[in-house]
Amino acid sequence: MSDDAERTDETTPVAGTRSKSERGALALRSTVREHVAEHLYLRPQLEAMLGDANWCVDSVEWDGDELEIRGWAITPPDAYAPATFTLDGRPFDEIDYPRARADIGELFWFRPGARYSGFVCRTTAADRGSWPRGFATIDFADRRSLAPFAPLRSFHLIDPDADALPIPEEARRTRVHGNDDVTSFLAQGASAFVKLERALEKSAAKSFDDLRSVLDWGCGCGRVSRYFARHPNLALTGIDIDASNVDWCRTNLPFARFETCQVDPPTGLESSSFDLLFGISVMTHLSEADREAWLGELARLARPGATALLTTQGASALCRSNADADRVARWRQVGMIDVGVSVAASDLSPEPDRYIDCFLTPDYIRDRWSNEFEVVDLLEGYIGNAQDLVVLRRLD
Ligand SMILES: C[S@@+](CC[C@H](N)C(=O)[O-])C[C@H]1O[C@@H](n2cnc3c(N)ncnc32)[C@H](O)[C@@H]1O
């Protein structure tokens, strides 16, 4: 009997003549069949969407010159090479990897090995006073060649002695960062800061030192803004709808200017006044209408030729969101999905219903974001090794 015939059978009155145990067996068979089909269809798609090696530093501890990092790391699917972790190209002194990580195994159920992806690495970093601008690069690498498995997926640490700025209180950090670990707040902020400059260098052959004015759109409590203190010749403006975090930034990051903005543009900022505009994890929370309205505002604020760096949630973020087959299929077909109000909405927005989570495909972005900007590049799974970075150039 074909699948269709069987399914019709279950919905006809004939099914009603079956015994209770027969009906139970049929229902179970149908559920199992759906699960198998979903796994057969979904598993290879998620596997491909996760792509290269993926990893994350969850915490960073310093004891004098002794550094310890903890996190998880999944090797590329085709890599049989033993793995290591490097600090500015030098392997850590002690590497305990792989370790059990049941939570990561559950999240990436489709990738063999995820359940044993934990690591703890220790090394002495007595030379940290000489890290350029106070930052070091950590890579997840092939143990024989020391080449990073995924060069764009680096993490960056700040020398704690080179960052004397106040740290926001736990509630503020949790609001923008999703957890209260201060060391990961600093590492994620430092990593985003370094990677934004690398993206600017790659796409526009410029460093932060070449810029006059920069906008941090949706600056929160300054997780990324704080590192611009290293560039006193550049004027940084941070804006956010969260008035309390803007006040915190004003008081504690006095090297920059911070303003509260409304949920709807325009802002009161001057037209054509920035040569770099960036928004980390902001577009990821807006509806299509709000994304387009804010893109228009960013275009107004950008100087001709300016770069805008905006993160979005693409394949890499979707495959760590417990997406089912239906969600993945809709994302592919439509190019974008809004999946409802974000868990953090009530803490974050004066209009919580408008603080959503959305996922966009590269094709959708190239198609929809090309009116006043040119889409120069799209770096998948780049910021936090989870969000995509869209590189835009303001058209003249
Ligand atoms: C996930 S947090 C990220 C904060 C910061 N970019 C960071 O990386 O730490 C998102 C931020 O965007 C802000 N936000 C949301 N919608 C906004 C809008 N339309 N304009 C400006 N900021 C907005 C929120 O208040 C929040 O601070």
The ligand as a Tripos MOL2 file, in Angstrom:
@<TRIPOS>MOLECULE
LIG
   27    29     1     0     0
SMALL
NO_CHARGES

@<TRIPOS>ATOM
      1 C1         21.1820   42.4420   21.7720 C.3       1 LIG1
      2 S1         21.3970   44.0930   22.2380 S.3       1 LIG1
      3 C2         23.0220   44.4340   21.6160 C.3       1 LIG1
      4 C3         23.6100   45.6890   22.1870 C.3       1 LIG1
      5 C4         24.9850   46.0690   21.6280 C.3       1 LIG1
      6 N1         24.9420   46.3130   20.2200 N.3       1 LIG1
      7 C5         25.9940   44.9960   21.9580 C.2       1 LIG1
      8 O1         26.5080   44.3450   21.0410 O.co2     1 LIG1
      9 O2         26.2710   44.8050   23.1500 O.co2     1 LIG1
     10 C6         20.3750   44.9860   21.1170 C.3       1 LIG1
     11 C7         20.3180   46.4720   21.4140 C.3       1 LIG1
     12 O3         19.6090   47.1310   20.3850 O.3       1 LIG1
     13 C8         18.7890   48.1250   20.9670 C.3       1 LIG1
     14 N2         17.7460   48.4570   19.9880 N.ar      1 LIG1
     15 C9         16.6990   47.7170   19.6070 C.ar      1 LIG1
     16 N3         15.9930   48.3400   18.6520 N.ar      1 LIG1
     17 C10        16.6300   49.5060   18.4100 C.ar      1 LIG1
     18 C11        16.4000   50.5960   17.5400 C.ar      1 LIG1
     19 N4         15.3660   50.6150   16.6970 N.pl3     1 LIG1
     20 N5         17.2690   51.6210   17.5320 N.ar      1 LIG1
     21 C12        18.3200   51.6260   18.3780 C.ar      1 LIG1
     22 N6         18.5760   50.6210   19.2500 N.ar      1 LIG1
     23 C13        17.7460   49.5850   19.2580 C.ar      1 LIG1
     24 C14        18.3250   47.4840   22.2600 C.3       1 LIG1
     25 O4         17.8580   48.4240   23.1940 O.3       1 LIG1
     26 C15        19.6120   46.7930   22.7080 C.3       1 LIG1
     27 O5         20.4240   47.6280   23.4760 O.3       1 LIG1
@<TRIPOS>BOND
     1     1     2 1
     2     2     3 1
     3     2    10 1
     4     3     4 1
     5     4     5 1
     6     5     6 1
     7     5     7 1
     8     7     8 2
     9     7     9 1
    10    10    11 1
    11    11    12 1
    12    11    26 1
    13    12    13 1
    14    13    14 1
    15    13    24 1
    16    14    15 ar
    17    14    23 ar
    18    15    16 ar
    19    16    17 ar
    20    17    18 ar
    21    17    23 ar
    22    18    19 1
    23    18    20 ar
    24    20    21 ar
    25    21    22 ar
    26    22    23 ar
    27    24    25 1
    28    24    26 1
    29    26    27 1
@<TRIPOS>SUBSTRUCTURE
     1 LIG1         1 GROUP 0 **** ****
